[in-house]
Amino acid sequence: MNSVKWPIAKMFARAFAITLSALTFGCSSVVALLNGANSMAPRKAKNLNSGFRVTLVYANTPPIRRELWLQLYYDTQSSARGNVWSVRLAGQPDLHGEIPINVQDPQLGRVTFSLGMDSLRKLVEKRNMALSPISINGIEHRHIRSEEGHHIYQSSEDGSTVSVPYLLVVEYL
C-alpha cells in the first residue's frame, strides 16, 4: 500500500510546484505589465521649492560657484521593481547629468570634480557629502579620508594617495 501512495504524493508535489511557478511567473508578469502601462502615463516634472548654491573653495584660487536647481521627475523603468520619482538637474533629460568643476592646481595639475546623482541626492536629503570620485590629470581618484581641510584620495591606476586642499560650501537658495 505504501508503494502506491508515494507515486501519488510525488505527482501531487510536481503538480503543486508547476502551479506555484506558473502563479509566480504570472504575478511578476502582471506587475511588469502594470508598470509598463503606468510608465505610459505622462507625469510632469516637479520643480523643487529650493535650489542650492555650491561653492568650491580651492587653495590659492578664486571660489567657484554653481547654482543647482533640482526637480523631481517620474523615472519610468518599467521593471518588476516599479517606477519611482527621482531627482535630476532641472532641464536634464535623465538622472545621469553631472556638473563638472575644473581647477588647475600648480602641483597636481588639472583637477575635475563632478556633482553627480549621488551628490545631488545627498544635497536634497540634506546630508553631508564627499566629492568622489574626482579626476586628476584624467586619472580617477576615490576619496578615502579627510584631515583638517585636506581630503585624501587614492588613484585607481597605481593606488598612490594624494592630498587635495578644498572646502565645499553648500547654501540653500
C-alpha positions in Angstrom: 0.0 0.0 0.0 2.9 2.4 0.8 4.3 1.9 -2.7 1.1 3.2 -4.2 0.9 6.3 -2.0 4.5 7.6 -2.8 4.0 7.9 -6.6 0.7 9.7 -6.0 2.4 12.1 -3.5 5.3 12.7 -6.0 2.8 13.5 -8.7 0.9 15.9 -6.4 4.2 17.6 -5.4 5.1 18.1 -9.1 1.7 19.5 -9.9 1.9 21.8 -6.9 5.4 23.0 -8.0 4.3 23.6 -11.6 1.2 25.5 -10.4 3.2 27.6 -8.0 5.9 28.5 -10.6 3.1 29.4 -13.1 1.4 31.7 -10.5 4.7 33.3 -9.5 5.6 34.0 -13.1 2.1 35.3 -13.7 2.4 37.7 -10.8 5.6 39.2 -11.9 4.3 39.4 -15.4 1.2 41.3 -14.2 3.4 43.7 -12.1 5.7 44.3 -15.1 2.7 44.8 -17.4 1.1 47.3 -14.9 4.4 49.2 -14.5 4.7 49.3 -18.3 1.2 50.8 -18.6 2.0 53.1 -15.7 5.1 54.4 -17.5 3.0 55.4 -20.5 1.0 57.9 -18.4 2.9 61.2 -18.7 3.9 63.0 -15.5 5.2 66.5 -15.5 8.4 67.1 -13.6 8.1 68.9 -10.4 10.5 71.8 -9.6 11.7 71.6 -6.0 10.9 74.7 -4.0 14.6 75.5 -3.3 17.8 75.4 -5.1 21.4 75.1 -4.0 24.5 77.3 -4.4 27.6 75.1 -4.3 30.8 76.9 -3.7 34.1 75.1 -4.1 36.9 76.9 -2.3 40.2 75.5 -3.6 43.6 76.6 -2.2 45.0 79.7 -4.0 42.2 80.0 -6.5 39.1 82.2 -6.5 35.9 80.4 -5.2 33.9 78.6 -7.9 30.1 78.9 -7.6 27.4 76.8 -9.2 23.7 77.2 -8.7 21.8 73.9 -8.9 18.1 73.9 -9.5 16.7 70.4 -8.9 13.5 68.8 -10.0 11.6 65.6 -9.3 10.7 63.5 -12.4 9.0 60.2 -12.8 11.6 57.6 -13.8 9.8 55.0 -15.8 11.9 52.0 -15.5 9.1 49.5 -16.4 10.6 46.8 -14.3 9.2 44.5 -11.6 10.7 46.8 -9.1 8.4 49.6 -10.2 8.6 53.2 -11.4 9.8 55.8 -9.0 10.2 59.6 -8.5 13.9 60.5 -8.9 15.9 63.7 -8.7 17.7 65.3 -11.6 19.1 68.6 -12.6 16.4 70.9 -14.0 16.4 70.8 -17.8 18.4 67.5 -18.0 16.7 64.6 -19.7 17.6 62.0 -17.1 19.4 61.3 -13.8 22.9 60.9 -15.3 23.5 64.6 -15.7 26.7 65.8 -13.9 28.2 69.2 -13.3 31.9 69.2 -13.8 34.0 71.8 -11.8 37.6 72.1 -13.1 40.5 73.6 -11.2 44.1 74.0 -12.2 46.4 73.1 -9.3 50.1 74.1 -9.6 51.3 70.9 -8.1 48.7 68.4 -9.0 47.7 69.6 -12.5 44.1 69.6 -13.7 41.6 68.5 -11.0 38.0 67.8 -12.1 35.2 67.5 -9.5 31.8 66.2 -10.6 28.5 66.7 -8.9 26.5 63.6 -9.9 23.3 62.0 -8.8 24.8 60.6 -5.5 25.9 64.1 -4.6 22.5 65.6 -5.7 20.6 63.1 -3.6 22.7 64.0 -0.6 22.0 67.6 -1.2 18.3 67.0 -1.4 18.3 64.8 1.7 20.4 67.5 3.5 23.2 65.1 4.3 27.0 65.7 4.2 28.7 64.8 1.0 32.2 63.9 -0.1 33.2 64.7 -3.6 34.2 61.3 -5.0 35.4 60.3 -7.4 37.5 63.1 -8.8 39.8 63.1 -11.7 43.4 64.4 -11.5 45.0 64.7 -15.0 42.4 62.3 -16.4 43.0 59.6 -13.7 40.1 58.7 -11.4 40.7 59.0 -7.7 38.4 57.9 -4.8 38.0 59.7 -1.5 39.4 57.7 1.4 39.5 60.2 4.3 39.6 63.8 5.3 42.1 65.6 7.6 42.0 69.3 8.6 40.7 70.8 5.3 42.6 68.3 3.1 41.0 65.4 1.5 43.0 62.3 0.8 42.3 60.5 -2.5 43.6 57.2 -3.8 44.4 56.7 -7.5 42.6 54.0 -9.4 45.6 53.5 -11.6 48.5 52.8 -9.2 47.0 53.0 -5.7 49.0 56.1 -4.7 47.4 58.7 -2.5 47.3 62.5 -2.8 46.1 65.3 -0.6 43.6 67.7 -2.2 43.1 71.1 -0.4 39.5 72.2 -0.9 36.4 73.2 1.1 32.9 72.6 -0.2 30.2 75.0 1.0 26.5 74.3 0.2 23.9 77.1 0.7 20.2 76.8 0.3 18.7 79.5 -2.0 
